[in-house]
């Protein structure tokens, strides 16, 4: 994964056994559709397809471990589905994102 912040925020990611990241914006949260692939290190010649997405000012990219969502009584995908709608962006000035300077333009 890599993320370049300036001049525009671009997230480029691939999955290698990881859980999908969750993009949290002002209109809610969504699981990013990254292609499935083999576990990192499982094959010497494994190839991973990378996808990119443009992040808007104030978006939050949630990366998490399976320890957050893994349970013995349900599939991990079901737990991710329960986590996603509970994700919210922090409000500016409340210990989350900094307040933009007066007259500043995002991005």
N, C-alpha and C positions, 0 to 999 in steps of 0.2 A: 504494500500500500504506500502511496505517496500523496501528499496534498500540497499544492502550491497556493500560497495565500495572495500574493500580489502579482499583477494588477487584478486578476480575477481568481477567485478560489475554484480550483479544479481538483476533484477527487478522482484518482485513478486506482482501481482496486481489482483484485483477483481473489478467488477463493481457493484455499488449499486445505480443506478440512475445517475451516473456520465457520463460525456462525455468521449469517449475513449482517452487515451493519444496518442500523436504523437511522434514517434521515429524519430529523425533527425540525419542523419549520413552523411558522405562525399559523398555518392551517391544519396542523396535526402532524402525525408521524407515519412513516411508511418504511417497510423493509425494502432495502435496495436489491433489485433483481440481478445478482451476480451469478454467472454460470458455475455449476458444480464442477469439481475437479478432484483428483486423487489427493490423499494426504501429503503434505509437504514432506519430502524425504522418502516417500514410499517407493518411488521409482527413480532411477538415475536419469532417465530421459523424459521425465514428465514435462508437459507443456501446460501453461496456464493462460487462459484467455483473460485479457484485461478489459475492463469497461471504465468509461469516464463519465462523470456527472458534474455539472456546474453547480456550485453552492452559492446561495444568495446571502446577502448580508444578514447576520443573525441566525443562520441555520446552524444546527448542532448535529454532528455526526457521532452517533453512539456506537462505540466498539466495546464489546463485552465478552466475557468468558462463558463457557458452558456451565460453570458453577453458579451463575446467576439464574439460569433457566432450566437446568437439568433436574428432573425428578424421577423417582422410580415408578410412579403411578401414571405417567402420561408421556406421550412422545414429546421430544424437545421442540418440534415445530409448533405444537399446541401451546407450549409455554411462551414461545416467541410471539405467537399471535395474541396471547394475553398481555404480554409486556408492552407491545407496540402502542396500543391506544392509551396507555398510562404515561407515555413519554410526553413531556412538555418542554418548550423552550424557557430558559430562565428569563425573567423580566429585567430590562435594563435598569441599572442603578440599585439592584437589590442583591448585590454580591455575586451576580452572574455576569452578564455582559456589561462592558463599560458603556456609559452614555456617549452617543456621538457628540462631537463638538458642535456648537451652534453653527448652522449653515453648512455643515459637512455633508457631502454626498456619499452614500454607501458605495463600496466596490472600488 
